[in-house]
Amino acid sequence: MQMPRALLALLMTPLLGASGPAPVGAGADWPSHNGDAAETAFSRLDQITTANISRLGLAWSLDLPGEVTLEATPVAVGGVLYFTGSHAEVYAVDGASGRRLWTYDPAVWRHDPLMLTRNFAANRGVAYAHGRVFAAALDGRLFALDAHTGALLWSVATVPPASPQYVTGAPRTFDGMVIIGQAGADFGARGYVTAYDQNTGRQVWRFYVTPGSPAQNRGDRAQEAAAWTWNGQWWKTGTGGGPWNDITFDPDLDRIYVGTGNAAPIDPRTRGTEKGDDLYTASIVALDARTGRYLWHYQLNPRDSWDYDATSQMTLADLTLDGHRRKVLMQAPKNGFLYVIDRSDGRLLAADKIVKVTWASRIDLATGRPVEAPEIRFQKGDVILWPNPAGAHSWQAQAWDPQTGLMYLPVTQNGVHYGSHGHLPGGFDTGGLSIASERRDPHDGHGALLAWNPVTMQPAWEDWHAPMLNGGVMASAGGLVFQGTGDGWFTAYDAAGGKVLWRFDAGLGIIAAPMSYAVRGRQYVALLVGWGGSAGAGSDVMNVGWKYGANPRRLLAFALDGHAVLPPGAKPSLAIHPLDDPALRIDPAAAERGRSLFLACAVCHGRDAVSAGAPGPDLRESALALDPQAFLAVVKGGALLARGMPRYDQLGDAQALDIWAYVRSRARDALAGQAGSAPH
């Protein structure tokens, strides 16, 4: 088979030493999280095209026993794929055969078991530079591995001991450094990014995205300026802002762009905020890459009150706007707008709604500030608005195609009802508020692939999906856009018009993004398949019917004329099979106490104990959860710690048994509901 000229040219470019601006996207290698420094998630490879996509088939698959949530996009260098699993295990896999080369396990459960209680286990991948692979574990350790052997080269703690902060994001490499942020904004922890030397792990610089105490801020102009926008004793009550996902390096301007998280606590009344913007939360902050010095910021949500992080992917491009060529940054954050920002000075150039948005009518281009709806900060009680805190677009990759001039976005639509703590049926109580889903529009509770023109600020096409939680996106020079969805389908679209050209049943829901690479002239498209993540916490709208442990987690690789076959697996089903022992007496008061305590469990086991199949099982169907002593052995004793089930030894036995009583009551309720719906 003759190699396409464009692919051959791309493979030869490093050898020829071509000069000039770096081409957009990734070539034979996919060397960083979203393909290139500009975070385009675009592949320049064009062996797989709209004309031959019908020949695309599975080249090989690799089962990954023990994994659950898979959110990473693999990195490919020299024909080897590097990626992380649920607990930041790092894998190296031969890209042509799927043979595992080595695995490194940071063993969070052994190193710092308390950190497993912070969040469900998830990790978004690795960074690569100069023969080293970098990843960060949930407990905050950033570590470097030898890319050839998997040997540990160095490890450094990026968060303080006993901190509520944790890490799920992928690091980025630049200028001989590796940078990482952290989550923990919901706990009010003061967020920051830190750059480390790639060779030694030595800290080079750190930038805090919210101010500290007056003594800590003294002499730091950026922090002193931010402090003017906070009220009360913010350094004691909490700030937040943790940059838990995207950090983008701009090689043209030698800058780092940091997308920051929400202010916390969410309810501004509880953080003493009557006025002020609470900088630099819900913002994009530009820093000097070599020193970490503040350059500019743009705040998307001043005085954020709805968990509208600005941590979504930031894509860099050159666009012609109003007749002028601009270096821009494009972001579609949680709040439902897409922003085009001049990255030289942070000035807003364009912004518009991409899904249903009611918290603001528009973004004022003159001031850069949103024109907000009235009384949306709980001044008069309950508030209903769109989008919900899961976001119109969150961490899943978007893709920029320079050929079509379109941005491809995995979006979701759902409303949110904020009420008083404990007063919303089905509400998720946190931060002094009760938060429940609100569904009124036909698209509510669903997701879509949206093709958006950032010059005209108009949609080009869209394809709505039944599931709300779906995977990230990749575009390619072959005129294709790829996305996996929560119902298990992996789909290729015509990039220009949105026509579905090819589909593959991956056998399990997909939340990760695909990527592409080439080995010995053959182009591959690879994808991690591992349903989980936030599906548990959002099980009221994200439950597709996958069952915990019923389907293997896998790495799939596709190529033209691939003929591998996946073994058949269990199909999704919303039917449940609750277990009960009629002899058990359930104390209603204990079950009610357990309901509020179950909040910590709901992130994995589902809202109101209704699981979405992952990252944790449905406890109503669990035989182990029938036995109170076995339940105590797991919840307090850590019997399943090595498998990722946290040990909650801070709970008393009575509290753990209250949770058990709640689980038993929910199983009994489910059985009663089935009996009531049975035909007579």
N, C-alpha and C positions, 0 to 999 in steps of 0.2 A: 504494500500500500504506500503510495507516494505521500510524503509529508507536505502539508500545506505550506506555501511560501511564508505566510505571516508567522506561523508557528516556528518554522526554521529560523527566521530572522530574529525572533524573540529569544530563542535558545542560544543564538550566536552572539547576541548583543554584549553580554559580559566579556566575552573573549575579544571582541573588537574594540572594547573600551570607548564606546560612543560618548561624546560629550554633549553638553546642553541640558535643558530641563529634563528631569526624570519623567518618563512616560507615566500616564495615569494607570493605576491598577497594578496587578501582579502578573508576572510572567510564568515561566516554568516552575519557579518556586512561589510559594505563598508564605512570605517570610515573617509576617506579623498578623496580629489578631484579625484585622479586617483587610488583609492583603497588602496594604502599603501604608506609609506614614500618613497619607491623606485620609485614611479610613474610608476608602471608597467601596470596599467589598466588590470590586470589579476585577474580572480576569481578562487579560488581553489575549488569552488563548482562543483560537477559533477553529479547532479541529471538529468540535461538536457544534453544529449549526441548526438553524431552523429547517434546513433542507434535509438533514440526515438524522434528526433527533429520534426518529422512529427506530433507528438501529441501536439506540442507547440501551444498555443492559447492565445487570449487576456483574462486575468483574470479580469481586470477592467480598466476603464479609468476615468480621471478627467478633465473636461473642466476648462479652466483658462481664464475667460472673462477679457478683457482689456489688455491682454498680446499680444505682437507681436513677437519680436525676443527672442528666447529661446536658449541660448548657454550653460546653466549649465549642469553639471552631478550631479545628486542627491547624497547626502551622506546618508547612512543608519546606524542607531545605535539603537539597541534594538527593531527592528521592525518598527521604524519610519523613514520616508524619510524627509530630509531637502534639500531645493533647493531655488534658487532665480529666480525671473522673470525679465522682461525687465529693470525695474527701481530699481533693487535690493530689491524688495519686497521679504520677506522670508516666505516660506510656510513650515508647518509641516503636514505630511500626514500619516495616518495609512497605513503601507506597506502591510497589508493583505486585507484590504477592499477598500482602496482609499478614505476613509473619511478624509476630511480636519479637522485638529485638531486646528490649529491657523494660523494666518497670521500677519506679521508685515510689515508696509509700512513706509519707511524712508521719503517719500513725498519730493523728490528732487525738484519738481516743486514749492513747497511752500517754502522750506528751502533756496534754492539758484537757482532761475530760470535761471540765466545767464549760469549756467553750462550745461543746456540742449542744448546750441548752440555749445558745444565743439565737440560732437560726437553723432552718433545715439545711442539710449538707448540699452545697452546690458550688461549682467553680467554673469560671468562664475561660480558662485556658492559660497558655504559656506565652512567654516572649523568647526571642532567640537573638543572639548576637555573638559573633566570633567564636563559634564552637561551644557556646554555653546555652543552656536552656534554663529559663527563670520561671518560677511559679511561686504562688503564695498560698498558704494554708489557712483554714478557717480561724485558727488560733493566732493569726497575724504574723507568723514566720514567713519571711521572704527567703527563698533559697535558690542557689545556683547549682546546676548539675553539668557534668561533662556530657556533651551531646553524643559522644561515641559510646560511652560505657554506662552512663547513668550514675556515675559516682558523685557523691555530694562534695562540692567544692567549698561552699560556705553557706551559713545560715545566720539570719539576723532577725531579732524581734522588732516588729514595726509598731506594735501597740504595747502600752504598759501592762505589767502584771495586774490581774484582777479587773482589767478594764472591760466595760461592756462592748467595746468595739471588736469587730471581727472582719475578715476579708473573704470576699467571694469573687472579686474582679480579677481580670488578667493584667499583669504588669505590662509596661511598655519600655522599650529600649531606645536610647538616643545619645549621641555625643559621649560615648563611653560610660553612660549611666543607665540605671534601670529605676523606674519610678512606680510607686504604688500608693493608693489611698486606702480607705477602709469604710465599712458600714458602721452603724451605731448611732446615727442621727436620731432615730426614734427614741433612744434612751437619753437624749440631750447631750451626748458626748461631743466635745469640741473637735471638729474634723480637721484633717490636714493631709497634705501629700508630702512624700519624702523621696528624694533622689539619692541613690546609692551608687558607689563605684562598682562597675561590673566585675572587676578583677578581684576585689577584696571584700565587698559588702560594707565598706566604710561609708557612713552618712556624709553626703556632700552638702545638701541643703534641705530645709523643710519650710513649707509655707502653710500657716494655719488659715483656714477659710472663714473663721469667725474670731472675734476678739477674745482675749483672755481678761484677766483682772487689770485694773489701771496700772499696777506695778509691772505686769507682764507686757503691757502695750507700750510703756513709756519709751519714747525715742523711735518707735516704729511707725512711720507716717501712715502706712496702709492700715495697720491695726487701730491706730488712734482715730483715723477717719471712720472706720467701721464702727467703733465704739459709740460714736455720736448717734448712730441709728438704732441703738438698743436702749432699753429702759430698765430701771430697777437694778438689782445686782445679778445681771445676766450670767456672770461667771460662776454664780452659785446655783442658779435655778436651771441652767442648761441653755445651750445654743444650738447644737446640731451641725448640719451642713456637710456631714461626712461624704466625701467623693468616692462612692462605692463602685462606680462603673467606669465611665469613659474618661480617659486622659489622652489628649491628642498632641503629637509633636509636629511642629511646622518647620521643616528644614529650610524653607525659603526665607523665613524671618527669624529662625533660631529661637522659637518660642514654644512654650507649653501652654495648652488651653485645658483648664480644669473645669469639669461640670460638677457643680456642688449639689448637695442634698437638701432636704427640707429643714426648716426651722423646727425646733422642738422645745417643749411639748407642742403638739399640733394646735391646740386651742390657744390663740394668742393671749387670752385673758389669764391663763395660768402661768404664762411667762412674763407677766407684768408689762405687756406690750400694748400701750394705748395709741402709740404713734411711732413713726420711724419704720425704716425698711428692713431692719435686721440683716445687714450685710455681713458676709457675702453668701448668704444662703440662697438657694434656688437661682444660682447665677452661673455665668461663664466668666472665669477669671483668666487673664493672660499674664504669663510670667516669663521672665528672661530664662531661657533654658539652662544657661551656664551657672546662674547665681540664685535662681528662684525669686528674684526681685519682682515685685508687683509692677505691672505695666498699665492694665486697664481692666474694667469689669463691665459686664452688662447683666443686669438683674431681670430675669424673666417674670418673677412673681415677688414683688416687694411685699414684705410682711406676710410671707406664705402662711396659710392657715388650713391647707387641705392636702398636705403631703405631696405637693407638686414638685418633685425633684427635677433638677436640670442635668441629670446624670446620663441622659441618653447620648448615643453616638454623635460626635461632631465631625462632619465631613468637610474637607477643604477642597476648594475648586476655584478656577478662574472663570468668571461669568461676565458677559456683556450686559450691563444694565443701564438703560437710558443713554445708550451710545458710548458708555465708558467701560473699559475693561477693569474689573475689580477682582482682587483677591478676597474671597469670601469664606465664611464658615457657615455651614447649614446645620441646624438642629431642629428636630421635632420632638420636644420633651413631653412629659406626662400631660401638660395642661391643654393639649389639643391644637396648638398653633404650630406652624412651621416658620422658623425664623431664618432670614438671610442677613448676616452681619458682616460688615467690613472688618476683616481681621487685622488690618493695620492699626485701627484706632478704636474698635469696638462699637462703631456707630451702626445703629439698626438701619438696614436698607429696605427690608420688606418683611411682612408677617401676615399670615392669614390662617383661618381655621381649616383643618383638614378632616375633622369629624364633627359631630354634634358638640357644641360648646355653649354653655349658658352662664358660666361664672364671669365672663366678660363679653362685651359686644364686639370689641376690636382692640387692636394695639395702635396707639397714637404714634405715628411715625415721627412727628416733630419732637415729642418728649421721650419716646421709647417706652412709655408706660402703658399698661393695660387700662382700658376704660371698663371698670368693673361694674357688675350688677350691684344694686343696693342691698345692704343688710346681709352680706354673705359671710360675715365673720361672727355669726351667732349672736348678734346684738339683740335680736328679738326671738331667740329660741331656735327651733329646728330649721335646717337649711337643706334644700334639695338642689343639686346641680350636676352638670355634666362637664368633663368626664369624671370617673371615680378615681380613687387614689392609686389603683393599679395602672392608670394612665392610658391616654390615647395611644401612646407609644412609649415603651419602657426600654429595657436593655437589649432586646432582640435587634440584630443587625439590620440596618437599612443599606441600600446599595445605590451608588451613583453611576450612571452610564453616560460617559462623555459623547457617545455616538448618538444616542437618542435625546440627550439633554434632559433626561428624566431622573427623578429620585423615586426609588421603589421602597415603600414603607409597609412594614407589618403593623397594622393599626387594630385597635379594639374600641368598642363603644359600649358603655354602660354608665348609668347614673349612680349617684350616691345620696343617701339620706343620712345627714348628721343629726343626732339627737342627744338628749341628756344621757349620761352614763346609766346603763341598765334598763333603759326605757324603750328600746326598739326591739320588737319581736324578730328574732333571727339576727340581731345586731352583733357586731364584733366590738367589744368594749376595750378601748385603749385611750390613753392620754386624756382621761376625763370625759371622753365622748363615747357614744354608741354609734357605730358605723354600719349601715345596711345597704344592700344593693337596691337600686331603683330601676325598674324596667317599664318603659312606657312606649318607646319607639320600636318599630319592627326590627331595627338593627341592634337594639340593646341586647347584650349577652352574646354578641357575635364578634368575630374578627374579620379582617379583610386584608388583601394585598392592594395597596393604592399606588398608582403611578402618578407622580406629581411634577408639574413643570415649575421650577423655582424662579423662572424669569417672568412668566405670565401669571404665576401664582394661581394656576388652575389645574384641576385634575385632568389627566389624559385618559385614564381608564381605571377601573377597580373590579375586584372579584371578591365577593363576600363569602365567608366560610361559616359553616354551622358552629364549629368550636370558637370560643372566645380566645383561648390561649393557643397560640401557634408559633411557628419557628421564624427565625431570621431569614434574610434574603441575600442572594448573590446574583449579580448580573455578569454577562460575558460578552466578548467581542463576536461571538457566534450569533448575536441577536436574541439571546435567551435570558430569561429571569427564572431562577429556581427558588422554590420555597417548600418547606415541609409544614404540615398542619397537625393539629391536635388529634385528628381522627386517624392519623397514621399514613396519610398519602403524601408522597413526594412528587411535586408537580413542576413541569417546565412550561413557561409561557413565552409567547412571542413578545419580545420587549417593546415593540412599537405599538401593537394593538391590543395586547392582553389575551389573545386566543390561547386556550389550553392546547398544547401540542403533544404532551407526553405525561403519563402518570405511572407511579410505582407504589405498590402496597408495601410499606415498610414494616407492617406488623405491630406497630406500637406508635403512640402519639409522639410528635416531634416538636421540640421547643428550641433546639440549637439551629445554627445557620450552616449552610453548606459552603464549600470552598472548592477550588480547582487547582490542579498542578499537572506537571508532565514528567514522565520518566521514560527515557530512551525514545522520545518523540511521540509517545502516546499520552493523550490528555485524559485525565480522570476528574470526576466530580465526587467528592467525599462528604459524608454526613454522619454525625453521631445521632443515634436514636435512643432516647431515654426520657420518657414522660415523667414529670414530677414538678419540682420547683414550687412556684406559688399556687399550683393547682389545689393543694390542700387547704390553704388559707382562704382561697376563693371557690371552695367546692360548691357553693350555692349557684355559681354561674359557670364554673370551669369543669364540672364533672362530665366526662365524655363516656365513661363506662369501663375504662381499663381497670383491671384487678391487680392488686399488689402481688408481685412475684410470679404472675402468670405468663409473662412474656420476657424473653431475654433482652438485655440492653446490648447494643451492637454499634460497631463502626462499619458503615457500608461504603463501597467504592464502585463507581460506575464508569464504563467506557464504551466506546462504539464496539458493537458485536460481542459484548459481554454476555456470557451464558450461564453464570452461576445462578443457583436457585436457593431461596430461603426456605427452611423447613416451615410447615404450616404452624401457626400459633393460635392462641385463644383470641376470639373476637370480643370486642367491647360489648358490655351489657350493663344496663342500669338496674337490672334485677339484683336484689340483695338477698342473702341467706343468713339472717340473724340467728344467733344461738342463745338459748336461755335454759336455765334450770328452774323449773317451776317451784322447786323446794326452797329456793333462795328468797329470803325476805329482804326487800329493799326499803330502807328508811327514806321516806320522801324528803325529810329535812337534810339528811346527808347528801342525797342526790342534788338538791338545790345548792348546797354549799359547793359541791363538786363541779357544778355548772360553771361557776366563775373561775375556779381553779383550772378547769379544762382549757382555758384560753391559751395557756402555754403549750398545750398538746395540739391545739387546733391547727397550728402552722403545718404540722405533718399529717395529723389524723383527721383533719377536716372540720369545718365549721359545724357546730352542733353535733359533732361525732359522725358526720356524713362525709366519708372519705371520697377523694377523687381518684383513688387507686395508687397514689404516690404523692409525696415521698414516703408516706407511712400507710400501713394497712388499715382497713376499716375494722375498728375494734369491736363493732357489733357482731362481726362474723368470726371473731377470734376465739378459738377454744381455750387458749391460754388465759384470756381475760375473763373466763368464767370462774377461775379459781382465785380467790382474794390473796392467798399466800404466794402463788405464782406471779400475780400482778405486782405485789410488793417486791418480790425478788428482782423483777425487771425495772420497775420505776424507781425504787430506792436502792436496791442492791446492785444494779448495773449488770445483770446477767447477760444482757445483749449489747453491752457497751462496744465490744469489738466489731459489731455489725452496724454501729452507728446510732443505736438507740441510747439517748443520754441517760445519765444517772442523776436523778433529782434527790440527792441525799439531803438537800436543804429542807425538804418537806418532812413533816412529822408523819408517823404511821397513820394517825387519824386523818390527816389531810389526804394522803394517798388513797386511803380507803373511801374517802368521800368522792374522789375522782372515779374510783372503781364503781361506786354506787351510781354515779351519773351515767357511766358507760352501760351498766346493766339496765338502767331505766330506759336509756335510748334504744337498746336492743329490744326490750319488752314493748316499747312504743311501736317500733317497726313491725314486730310480730302482730301486735294488735291491729295496726293499720292494714296489714296483709289479710288478716282474718275478716276485717270489716269490709274489704273490697272484694272478697271472694263471692262467686255467684251462689245464690240460694236455691 
